[in-house]
Amino acid sequence: MTAVHGAYPVGVGIDEFAGFTGLHPDLVRRYVTLGLLEPDTDRAGGLWFGTAHVTRVARIQRLRAGLGLNYAALAVVLDLLDRIEQLEAALAGRHPDIDATHGR
């Protein structure tokens, strides 16, 4: 996915992102290769990260530290957490009084 505003990418490059998150740029690249992070790219193939990626890294760090998950397990857990958030967002649009009258 390419997120370009005009001729310039939106977000920060890998070195600045690594500095924000306290990760080494090589570890950021590993997370990208493993699919744990999905940054935007520019026409030259540069990686660009936004604030949602910082939140994602914090989640990855909590899961690694708290549960000792390896990279494969991280991918599964992150996917499940993303799906739960999507379902919760979809349910948030439902009105409880209407659901109660329909037995839901």
N, C-alpha and C positions, 0 to 999 in steps of 0.2 A: 504494500500500500504506500502510496506517495502522498504526503501531506505538504503541499506547497502553497504558500500564500504569496501570490504574485510570482516572483522569480526566486523567492527565498523559502527554505523549509521552516516549518513551525516547530519550536522546541529548542533543545540544546544538543550539541554534539556529544560523542561518546566520552571524551576526556572530561568535559564539564559535568556530565551526568555521573561519571565515576566519582568525581570529587564530591558531588552532592550526596551520594549514597555511601561513600566510604569504601567502595569496591575498587579493586584494580581493574583497569580497562580490559585486561585479558579475561577476567571473570565475567564482566559484562558481556563480552563477545561469546563466552561459553554459554551463558544464559540464553543469548539470542540463538545460538546454534542448536541448543536443546529445545527451543520453543517456549522457554519459560518467560521470555520477554519478546514482544513483537513490536519493535520500533518502526517508525516511518523511515523511508529511504528517499534520498534525493536522486537526481539524474545520474550523478557520479557514483552512486552506491553508498554514499555516506549514511550513517545511522543517526536518527534524530529521535530524542526522547522527550516526553511531556510529563506533566505532574502525575498522571495516572501511573506511569512507569515507576516513579519514586514510591508510590503507595504499594505497587506490586512487589518491589524489591523489599520493602519493609515486611510484607507478608511472607515472602520467601525466607527472609532472615529469621522471623519468628518461628516458622515451621521447622527450619533446620535446627535452630537452637533448642526449641521447646520439645520437639518430637524426634529429633535426630534423623529426619527423613533424607534418603538419598535422592539423587536427581530424578530418577524414574518415578519414585513415589511422590515427589514434589509435583511433577507434571499431572499425575492423577488427581491429587488433592486439590491443586489449583483449578483444574478443569471442573471438578465437582463443586467447589466453592463458587466459581463463575456461574455454573448452572443454577445453583441455589439462589444467587443474587438475581438472576434473570427471572426465575419463577416468583420470587418475592416481589419483584418490581411489577410483574404481570398481575399478581394478586392484589397489590396495593391499589390498583385502579378499580377494584370491585367494591361495591357498596355493601357493608355488612347487613343492612336491613333487607336489601333485595335478596342477598344470598340466603338469609334465614327463611324468607318466605318460599324459597325454592328448594329448601332442604339441603343446602350446601354448607 
